[in-house]
């Protein structure tokens, strides 16, 4: 299974949710040398940095998606690929609190 697909980041707490979809296309590689307010639903804290929703990356390269959010209580970040929850293992791909890094992208 390749890395190409639609990824969705979801920030959820007891007061609501916020989501962002990101499209990733993997192409053949060319030969080249917080502060919180009481009881608030999640919001993305860097929306202008997250506006790029479509990525085209060469096979074998890496990509990092970032999805910073705040809310009260603090939201948990969940990642989805093609509509399915991704319970990703540590390592490859690599998950940190606000980001998802895919290494060595493959087609499919």
N, CA, C and O atoms as CSV, one atom per row, in Angstrom:
chain,resi,resn,atom,element,x,y,z
A,1,UNK,N,N,0.848,-1.171,0.000
A,1,UNK,CA,C,0.000,0.000,0.000
A,1,UNK,C,C,0.895,1.236,0.000
A,1,UNK,O,O,1.794,1.353,0.833
A,2,UNK,N,N,0.660,2.131,-0.907
A,2,UNK,CA,C,1.460,3.342,-1.015
A,2,UNK,C,C,0.987,4.434,-0.071
A,2,UNK,O,O,0.005,4.267,0.652
A,3,UNK,N,N,1.689,5.539,-0.088
A,3,UNK,CA,C,1.382,6.669,0.788
A,3,UNK,C,C,0.425,7.671,0.160
A,3,UNK,O,O,-0.098,8.541,0.857
A,4,UNK,N,N,0.186,7.564,-1.154
A,4,UNK,CA,C,-0.719,8.479,-1.841
A,4,UNK,C,C,-2.108,8.372,-1.238
A,4,UNK,O,O,-2.582,7.274,-0.947
A,5,UNK,N,N,-2.759,9.513,-1.052
A,5,UNK,CA,C,-4.119,9.473,-0.539
A,5,UNK,C,C,-4.532,10.784,0.085
A,5,UNK,O,O,-3.817,11.784,0.026
A,6,UNK,N,N,-5.700,10.750,0.682
A,6,UNK,CA,C,-6.243,11.915,1.369
A,6,UNK,C,C,-6.051,11.689,2.863
A,6,UNK,O,O,-6.572,10.724,3.422
A,7,UNK,N,N,-5.313,12.568,3.498
A,7,UNK,CA,C,-5.081,12.505,4.932
A,7,UNK,C,C,-5.984,13.519,5.607
A,7,UNK,O,O,-6.213,14.611,5.089
A,8,UNK,N,N,-6.489,13.146,6.760
A,8,UNK,CA,C,-7.338,14.063,7.513
A,8,UNK,C,C,-6.820,14.137,8.940
A,8,UNK,O,O,-6.566,13.118,9.583
A,9,UNK,N,N,-6.671,15.341,9.412
A,9,UNK,CA,C,-6.274,15.584,10.792
A,9,UNK,C,C,-7.512,16.051,11.533
A,9,UNK,O,O,-8.225,16.939,11.067
A,10,UNK,N,N,-7.768,15.452,12.691
A,10,UNK,CA,C,-8.931,15.804,13.476
A,10,UNK,C,C,-8.487,16.187,14.880
A,10,UNK,O,O,-7.761,15.431,15.526
A,11,UNK,N,N,-8.909,17.339,15.356
A,11,UNK,CA,C,-8.673,17.776,16.730
A,11,UNK,C,C,-10.013,17.693,17.453
A,11,UNK,O,O,-10.984,18.318,17.026
A,12,UNK,N,N,-10.076,16.926,18.547
A,12,UNK,CA,C,-11.349,16.647,19.205
A,12,UNK,C,C,-11.218,16.844,20.716
A,12,UNK,O,O,-10.233,16.420,21.321
A,13,UNK,N,N,-12.209,17.484,21.313
A,13,UNK,CA,C,-12.357,17.480,22.769
A,13,UNK,C,C,-13.846,17.409,23.082
A,13,UNK,O,O,-14.658,17.274,22.166
A,14,UNK,N,N,-14.216,17.495,24.338
A,14,UNK,CA,C,-15.612,17.345,24.729
A,14,UNK,C,C,-16.529,18.459,24.257
A,14,UNK,O,O,-17.742,18.367,24.441
A,15,UNK,N,N,-15.982,19.517,23.651
A,15,UNK,CA,C,-16.788,20.662,23.238
A,15,UNK,C,C,-16.895,20.815,21.733
A,15,UNK,O,O,-17.517,21.758,21.245
A,16,UNK,N,N,-16.298,19.902,20.999
A,16,UNK,CA,C,-16.412,19.979,19.553
A,16,UNK,C,C,-15.198,19.405,18.862
A,16,UNK,O,O,-14.366,18.737,19.476
A,17,UNK,N,N,-15.112,19.678,17.578
A,17,UNK,CA,C,-13.999,19.154,16.792
A,17,UNK,C,C,-13.704,20.093,15.633
A,17,UNK,O,O,-14.521,20.939,15.268
A,18,UNK,N,N,-12.527,19.925,15.072
A,18,UNK,CA,C,-12.092,20.681,13.903
A,18,UNK,C,C,-11.307,19.701,13.050
A,18,UNK,O,O,-10.608,18.840,13.584
A,19,UNK,N,N,-11.412,19.818,11.731
A,19,UNK,CA,C,-10.674,18.894,10.875
A,19,UNK,C,C,-10.088,19.612,9.674
A,19,UNK,O,O,-10.534,20.691,9.284
A,20,UNK,N,N,-9.068,18.975,9.098
A,20,UNK,CA,C,-8.376,19.505,7.933
A,20,UNK,C,C,-8.023,18.333,7.035
A,20,UNK,O,O,-7.492,17.330,7.511
A,21,UNK,N,N,-8.312,18.442,5.733
A,21,UNK,CA,C,-7.941,17.400,4.781
A,21,UNK,C,C,-6.753,17.849,3.959
A,21,UNK,O,O,-6.653,19.011,3.567
A,22,UNK,N,N,-5.844,16.902,3.699
A,22,UNK,CA,C,-4.634,17.151,2.919
A,22,UNK,C,C,-4.522,16.046,1.882
A,22,UNK,O,O,-4.603,14.866,2.223
A,23,UNK,N,N,-4.336,16.417,0.611
A,23,UNK,CA,C,-4.165,15.443,-0.466
A,23,UNK,C,C,-2.674,15.262,-0.724
A,23,UNK,O,O,-1.952,16.245,-0.887
A,24,UNK,N,N,-2.201,14.008,-0.765
A,24,UNK,CA,C,-0.810,13.704,-1.081
A,24,UNK,C,C,-0.759,12.860,-2.342
A,24,UNK,O,O,-1.356,11.785,-2.402
A,25,UNK,N,N,-0.043,13.348,-3.354
A,25,UNK,CA,C,0.242,12.587,-4.562
A,25,UNK,C,C,1.729,12.267,-4.551
A,25,UNK,O,O,2.546,13.125,-4.217
A,26,UNK,N,N,2.085,11.043,-4.911
A,26,UNK,CA,C,3.485,10.637,-4.989
A,26,UNK,C,C,3.789,10.398,-6.451
A,26,UNK,O,O,3.114,9.605,-7.108
A,27,UNK,N,N,4.805,11.082,-6.969
A,27,UNK,CA,C,5.147,10.951,-8.381
A,27,UNK,C,C,6.470,10.220,-8.538
A,27,UNK,O,O,7.266,10.136,-7.603
A,28,UNK,N,N,6.691,9.695,-9.732
A,28,UNK,CA,C,7.935,9.004,-10.036
A,28,UNK,C,C,9.078,9.988,-9.855
A,28,UNK,O,O,9.023,11.117,-10.344
A,29,UNK,N,N,10.123,9.550,-9.142
A,29,UNK,CA,C,11.256,10.434,-8.893
A,29,UNK,C,C,12.047,10.636,-10.172
A,29,UNK,O,O,12.421,9.676,-10.846
A,30,UNK,N,N,12.294,11.887,-10.496
A,30,UNK,CA,C,13.103,12.209,-11.662
A,30,UNK,C,C,14.563,12.104,-11.281
A,30,UNK,O,O,14.920,12.335,-10.126
A,31,UNK,N,N,15.395,11.765,-12.214
A,31,UNK,CA,C,16.825,11.650,-11.940
A,31,UNK,C,C,17.364,13.040,-11.657
A,31,UNK,O,O,17.431,13.868,-12.564
A,32,UNK,N,N,17.736,13.303,-10.460
A,32,UNK,CA,C,18.234,14.606,-10.041
A,32,UNK,C,C,19.405,14.403,-9.113
A,32,UNK,O,O,19.475,13.433,-8.358
A,33,UNK,N,N,20.237,15.260,-9.182
A,33,UNK,CA,C,21.271,15.205,-8.174
A,33,UNK,C,C,20.610,16.033,-6.879
A,33,UNK,O,O,21.253,16.168,-5.839
A,34,UNK,N,N,0.458,27.336,24.329
A,34,UNK,CA,C,-0.876,27.836,24.509
A,34,UNK,C,C,-1.675,28.318,25.713
A,34,UNK,O,O,-1.804,27.857,26.847
A,35,UNK,N,N,-2.134,29.317,25.147
A,35,UNK,CA,C,-3.026,29.718,26.264
A,35,UNK,C,C,-4.455,29.259,25.982
A,35,UNK,O,O,-4.868,29.214,24.823
A,36,UNK,N,N,-5.239,28.906,27.055
A,36,UNK,CA,C,-6.559,28.322,26.856
A,36,UNK,C,C,-7.670,29.170,27.462
A,36,UNK,O,O,-7.474,29.817,28.491
A,37,UNK,N,N,-8.843,29.164,26.816
A,37,UNK,CA,C,-10.050,29.800,27.326
A,37,UNK,C,C,-10.943,28.668,27.822
A,37,UNK,O,O,-10.956,27.593,27.222
A,38,UNK,N,N,-11.690,28.887,28.906
A,38,UNK,CA,C,-12.516,27.831,29.483
A,38,UNK,C,C,-13.478,27.248,28.463
A,38,UNK,O,O,-14.145,27.988,27.740
A,39,UNK,N,N,-13.554,25.927,28.400
A,39,UNK,CA,C,-14.509,25.172,27.599
A,39,UNK,C,C,-14.652,25.678,26.174
A,39,UNK,O,O,-15.679,26.256,25.817
A,40,UNK,N,N,-13.641,25.466,25.369
A,40,UNK,CA,C,-13.762,25.885,23.971
A,40,UNK,C,C,-13.437,24.731,23.039
A,40,UNK,O,O,-12.590,23.888,23.336
A,41,UNK,N,N,-14.128,24.711,21.902
A,41,UNK,CA,C,-13.878,23.666,20.918
A,41,UNK,C,C,-12.506,23.896,20.287
A,41,UNK,O,O,-11.981,25.009,20.327
A,42,UNK,N,N,-11.927,22.849,19.706
A,42,UNK,CA,C,-10.601,22.994,19.118
A,42,UNK,C,C,-10.588,23.975,17.950
A,42,UNK,O,O,-11.543,24.073,17.179
A,43,UNK,N,N,-9.488,24.688,17.848
A,43,UNK,CA,C,-9.221,25.516,16.670
A,43,UNK,C,C,-7.769,25.289,16.274
A,43,UNK,O,O,-6.917,25.012,17.117
A,44,UNK,N,N,-7.504,25.409,14.988
A,44,UNK,CA,C,-6.136,25.287,14.517
A,44,UNK,C,C,-5.417,26.596,14.798
A,44,UNK,O,O,-5.933,27.671,14.490
A,45,UNK,N,N,-4.223,26.508,15.384
A,45,UNK,CA,C,-3.510,27.703,15.826
A,45,UNK,C,C,-2.662,28.340,14.738
A,45,UNK,O,O,-2.259,29.495,14.879
A,46,UNK,N,N,-2.381,27.628,13.667
A,46,UNK,CA,C,-1.575,28.179,12.576
A,46,UNK,C,C,-2.254,27.921,11.230
A,46,UNK,O,O,-1.666,27.283,10.357
A,47,UNK,N,N,-3.491,28.413,11.051
A,47,UNK,CA,C,-4.226,28.082,9.825
A,47,UNK,C,C,-3.551,28.577,8.550
A,47,UNK,O,O,-3.677,27.932,7.509
A,48,UNK,N,N,-2.842,29.696,8.600
A,48,UNK,CA,C,-2.197,30.180,7.372
A,48,UNK,C,C,-1.062,29.265,6.945
A,48,UNK,O,O,-0.777,29.158,5.753
A,49,UNK,N,N,-0.414,28.609,7.885
A,49,UNK,CA,C,0.649,27.658,7.540
A,49,UNK,C,C,0.074,26.341,7.035
A,49,UNK,O,O,0.792,25.540,6.437
A,50,UNK,N,N,-1.219,26.109,7.270
A,50,UNK,CA,C,-1.849,24.848,6.907
A,50,UNK,C,C,-2.699,24.969,5.649
A,50,UNK,O,O,-3.420,24.030,5.314
A,51,UNK,N,N,-2.639,26.077,4.953
A,51,UNK,CA,C,-3.513,26.276,3.784
A,51,UNK,C,C,-3.149,25.406,2.595
A,51,UNK,O,O,-3.996,25.151,1.740
A,52,UNK,N,N,-1.933,24.954,2.523
A,52,UNK,CA,C,-1.528,24.115,1.397
A,52,UNK,C,C,-2.089,22.716,1.622
A,52,UNK,O,O,-1.569,21.950,2.433
A,53,UNK,N,N,-3.149,22.394,0.902
A,53,UNK,CA,C,-3.846,21.128,1.115
A,53,UNK,C,C,-3.448,20.044,0.124
A,53,UNK,O,O,-3.800,18.882,0.325
A,54,UNK,N,N,-2.729,20.384,-0.937
A,54,UNK,CA,C,-2.323,19.398,-1.931
A,54,UNK,C,C,-0.805,19.380,-2.033
A,54,UNK,O,O,-0.169,20.423,-2.182
A,55,UNK,N,N,-0.240,18.198,-1.952
A,55,UNK,CA,C,1.197,18.011,-2.041
A,55,UNK,C,C,1.487,17.035,-3.168
A,55,UNK,O,O,0.773,16.045,-3.321
A,56,UNK,N,N,2.507,17.289,-3.949
A,56,UNK,CA,C,3.009,16.340,-4.943
A,56,UNK,C,C,4.476,16.151,-4.607
A,56,UNK,O,O,5.258,17.100,-4.658
A,57,UNK,N,N,4.852,14.922,-4.262
A,57,UNK,CA,C,6.212,14.627,-3.835
A,57,UNK,C,C,6.749,13.468,-4.657
A,57,UNK,O,O,5.985,12.581,-5.039
A,58,UNK,N,N,8.053,13.455,-4.937
A,58,UNK,CA,C,8.633,12.333,-5.670
A,58,UNK,C,C,8.709,11.081,-4.796
A,58,UNK,O,O,8.873,11.169,-3.579
A,59,UNK,N,N,8.588,9.919,-5.434
A,59,UNK,CA,C,8.732,8.652,-4.727
A,59,UNK,C,C,10.090,8.634,-4.040
A,59,UNK,O,O,11.085,9.108,-4.588
A,60,UNK,N,N,10.116,8.088,-2.850
A,60,UNK,CA,C,11.352,8.002,-2.092
A,60,UNK,C,C,11.617,9.200,-1.195
A,60,UNK,O,O,12.490,9.141,-0.329
A,61,UNK,N,N,10.876,10.288,-1.391
A,61,UNK,CA,C,11.092,11.486,-0.572
A,61,UNK,C,C,10.273,11.397,0.716
A,61,UNK,O,O,9.542,10.430,0.930
A,62,UNK,N,N,10.400,12.396,1.553
A,62,UNK,CA,C,9.669,12.476,2.812
A,62,UNK,C,C,8.677,13.638,2.756
A,62,UNK,O,O,8.856,14.580,1.984
A,63,UNK,N,N,7.635,13.562,3.576
A,63,UNK,CA,C,6.683,14.665,3.707
A,63,UNK,C,C,6.268,14.763,5.174
A,63,UNK,O,O,6.165,13.756,5.875
A,64,UNK,N,N,6.036,15.983,5.616
A,64,UNK,CA,C,5.594,16.205,6.992
A,64,UNK,C,C,4.342,17.072,6.964
A,64,UNK,O,O,4.335,18.149,6.367
A,65,UNK,N,N,3.285,16.595,7.613
A,65,UNK,CA,C,2.051,17.342,7.765
A,65,UNK,C,C,1.996,17.853,9.208
A,65,UNK,O,O,2.269,17.103,10.145
A,66,UNK,N,N,1.647,19.116,9.381
A,66,UNK,CA,C,1.560,19.701,10.715
A,66,UNK,C,C,0.145,20.203,10.948
A,66,UNK,O,O,-0.475,20.786,10.058
A,67,UNK,N,N,-0.352,19.973,12.138
A,67,UNK,CA,C,-1.742,20.251,12.454
A,67,UNK,C,C,-1.843,20.713,13.910
A,67,UNK,O,O,-2.343,19.973,14.758
A,68,UNK,N,N,-1.374,21.925,14.206
A,68,UNK,CA,C,-1.401,22.427,15.584
A,68,UNK,C,C,-2.789,22.948,15.927
A,68,UNK,O,O,-3.421,23.648,15.136
A,69,UNK,N,N,-3.250,22.590,17.127
A,69,UNK,CA,C,-4.581,23.007,17.561
A,69,UNK,C,C,-4.573,23.287,19.055
A,69,UNK,O,O,-3.714,22.805,19.793
A,70,UNK,N,N,-5.558,24.083,19.486
A,70,UNK,CA,C,-5.746,24.322,20.915
A,70,UNK,C,C,-7.230,24.267,21.224
A,70,UNK,O,O,-8.067,24.381,20.329
A,71,UNK,N,N,-7.544,24.095,22.483
A,71,UNK,CA,C,-8.914,24.052,22.963
A,71,UNK,C,C,-8.886,23.761,24.448
A,71,UNK,O,O,-7.816,23.554,25.021
A,72,UNK,N,N,-10.036,23.742,25.071
A,72,UNK,CA,C,-10.108,23.426,26.490
A,72,UNK,C,C,-11.209,22.416,26.692
A,72,UNK,O,O,-12.373,22.765,26.496
A,73,UNK,N,N,-10.922,21.198,27.067
A,73,UNK,CA,C,-9.576,20.689,27.330
A,73,UNK,C,C,-8.755,20.586,26.051
A,73,UNK,O,O,-9.314,20.628,24.955
A,74,UNK,N,N,-7.422,20.449,26.178
A,74,UNK,CA,C,-6.573,20.358,24.991
A,74,UNK,C,C,-7.011,19.192,24.097
A,74,UNK,O,O,-7.268,18.095,24.593
A,75,UNK,N,N,-7.097,19.425,22.784
A,75,UNK,CA,C,-7.547,18.360,21.875
A,75,UNK,C,C,-6.471,17.308,21.645
A,75,UNK,O,O,-5.274,17.570,21.768
A,76,UNK,N,N,-6.931,16.123,21.313
A,76,UNK,CA,C,-6.038,15.065,20.867
A,76,UNK,C,C,-6.073,15.068,19.350
A,76,UNK,O,O,-7.141,15.198,18.751
A,77,UNK,N,N,-4.915,14.926,18.727
A,77,UNK,CA,C,-4.824,14.940,17.268
A,77,UNK,C,C,-4.923,13.511,16.755
A,77,UNK,O,O,-4.218,12.620,17.228
A,78,UNK,N,N,-5.804,13.301,15.783
A,78,UNK,CA,C,-5.970,11.998,15.144
A,78,UNK,C,C,-5.741,12.177,13.655
A,78,UNK,O,O,-6.135,13.194,13.084
A,79,UNK,N,N,-5.109,11.199,13.021
A,79,UNK,CA,C,-4.841,11.254,11.584
A,79,UNK,C,C,-5.638,10.167,10.873
A,79,UNK,O,O,-5.785,9.051,11.373
A,80,UNK,N,N,-6.149,10.518,9.693
A,80,UNK,CA,C,-6.919,9.600,8.860
A,80,UNK,C,C,-6.305,9.594,7.466
A,80,UNK,O,O,-5.814,10.622,7.000
A,81,UNK,N,N,-6.330,8.443,6.796
A,81,UNK,CA,C,-5.896,8.351,5.399
A,81,UNK,C,C,-7.046,7.758,4.606
A,81,UNK,O,O,-7.547,6.684,4.939
A,82,UNK,N,N,-7.467,8.457,3.552
A,82,UNK,CA,C,-8.576,8.015,2.699
A,82,UNK,C,C,-9.818,7.674,3.522
A,82,UNK,O,O,-10.522,6.710,3.222
A,83,UNK,N,N,-10.084,8.472,4.561
A,83,UNK,CA,C,-11.273,8.302,5.379
A,83,UNK,C,C,-11.154,7.296,6.503
A,83,UNK,O,O,-12.081,7.164,7.302
A,84,UNK,N,N,-10.039,6.581,6.591
A,84,UNK,CA,C,-9.862,5.565,7.622
A,84,UNK,C,C,-8.875,6.045,8.678
A,84,UNK,O,O,-7.840,6.629,8.357
A,85,UNK,N,N,-9.210,5.792,9.942
A,85,UNK,CA,C,-8.325,6.159,11.041
A,85,UNK,C,C,-6.996,5.444,10.871
A,85,UNK,O,O,-6.962,4.251,10.569
A,86,UNK,N,N,-5.915,6.160,11.063
A,86,UNK,CA,C,-4.594,5.548,10.953
A,86,UNK,C,C,-3.993,5.430,12.339
A,86,UNK,O,O,-3.569,6.421,12.932
A,87,UNK,N,N,-3.960,4.216,12.846
A,87,UNK,CA,C,-3.300,3.943,14.115
A,87,UNK,C,C,-1.859,3.618,13.771
A,87,UNK,O,O,-1.450,2.457,13.761
A,88,UNK,N,N,-1.102,4.659,13.490
A,88,UNK,CA,C,0.233,4.501,12.935
A,88,UNK,C,C,1.241,4.076,13.991
A,88,UNK,O,O,1.230,4.591,15.110
A,89,UNK,N,N,2.108,3.142,13.640
A,89,UNK,CA,C,3.153,2.731,14.576
A,89,UNK,C,C,4.224,3.810,14.690
A,89,UNK,O,O,4.384,4.639,13.793
A,90,UNK,N,N,4.947,3.791,15.792
A,90,UNK,CA,C,6.082,4.703,15.928
A,90,UNK,C,C,7.161,4.251,14.953
A,90,UNK,O,O,7.242,3.067,14.623
A,91,UNK,N,N,7.971,5.162,14.499
A,91,UNK,CA,C,9.057,4.810,13.580
A,91,UNK,C,C,8.780,5.325,12.197
A,91,UNK,O,O,9.064,6.490,11.915
A,92,UNK,N,N,8.239,4.508,11.320
A,92,UNK,CA,C,7.980,4.927,9.943
A,92,UNK,C,C,6.572,4.490,9.571
A,92,UNK,O,O,6.382,3.286,9.399
A,93,UNK,N,N,5.593,5.325,9.433
A,93,UNK,CA,C,5.691,6.777,9.562
A,93,UNK,C,C,5.873,7.198,11.017
A,93,UNK,O,O,5.631,6.412,11.933
A,94,UNK,N,N,6.289,8.413,11.219
A,94,UNK,CA,C,6.578,8.937,12.544
A,94,UNK,C,C,5.505,9.935,12.943
A,94,UNK,O,O,5.190,10.855,12.188
A,95,UNK,N,N,4.950,9.752,14.122
A,95,UNK,CA,C,3.928,10.663,14.638
A,95,UNK,C,C,4.471,11.401,15.839
A,95,UNK,O,O,5.070,10.801,16.731
A,96,UNK,N,N,4.261,12.705,15.861
A,96,UNK,CA,C,4.533,13.496,17.044
A,96,UNK,C,C,3.229,14.184,17.389
A,96,UNK,O,O,2.237,14.018,16.680
A,97,UNK,N,N,3.214,14.953,18.466
A,97,UNK,CA,C,1.941,15.512,18.919
A,97,UNK,C,C,1.196,16.257,17.824
A,97,UNK,O,O,-0.004,16.040,17.655
A,98,UNK,N,N,1.859,17.124,17.077
A,98,UNK,CA,C,1.167,17.957,16.094
A,98,UNK,C,C,1.478,17.576,14.658
A,98,UNK,O,O,0.928,18.190,13.744
A,99,UNK,N,N,2.334,16.593,14.417
A,99,UNK,CA,C,2.740,16.344,13.035
A,99,UNK,C,C,2.755,14.861,12.699
A,99,UNK,O,O,2.810,13.996,13.573
A,100,UNK,N,N,2.703,14.606,11.415
A,100,UNK,CA,C,2.815,13.259,10.856
A,100,UNK,C,C,3.892,13.327,9.790
A,100,UNK,O,O,3.796,14.133,8.864
A,101,UNK,N,N,4.921,12.489,9.908
A,101,UNK,CA,C,6.002,12.448,8.926
A,101,UNK,C,C,5.974,11.101,8.226
A,101,UNK,O,O,6.024,10.057,8.877
A,102,UNK,N,N,5.894,11.120,6.905
A,102,UNK,CA,C,5.953,9.905,6.093
A,102,UNK,C,C,7.313,9.897,5.409
A,102,UNK,O,O,7.683,10.869,4.750
A,103,UNK,N,N,8.052,8.817,5.559
A,103,UNK,CA,C,9.399,8.721,5.003
A,103,UNK,C,C,9.436,7.699,3.870
A,103,UNK,O,O,8.745,6.682,3.914
A,104,UNK,N,N,10.251,7.984,2.857
A,104,UNK,CA,C,10.405,7.056,1.742
A,104,UNK,C,C,9.089,6.775,1.047
A,104,UNK,O,O,8.676,5.620,0.940
A,105,UNK,N,N,8.421,7.824,0.572
A,105,UNK,CA,C,7.094,7.695,-0.037
A,105,UNK,C,C,7.088,6.676,-1.164
A,105,UNK,O,O,8.038,6.579,-1.941
A,106,UNK,N,N,5.999,5.915,-1.238
A,106,UNK,CA,C,5.828,4.933,-2.302
A,106,UNK,C,C,4.564,5.241,-3.088
A,106,UNK,O,O,3.649,5.885,-2.574
A,107,UNK,N,N,4.513,4.780,-4.337
A,107,UNK,CA,C,3.328,4.969,-5.180
A,107,UNK,C,C,2.329,3.859,-4.880
A,107,UNK,O,O,2.674,2.888,-4.208
A,108,UNK,N,N,1.105,3.986,-5.365
A,108,UNK,CA,C,0.016,3.003,-5.298
A,108,UNK,C,C,-1.248,3.698,-4.922
A,108,UNK,O,O,-2.294,3.059,-4.808
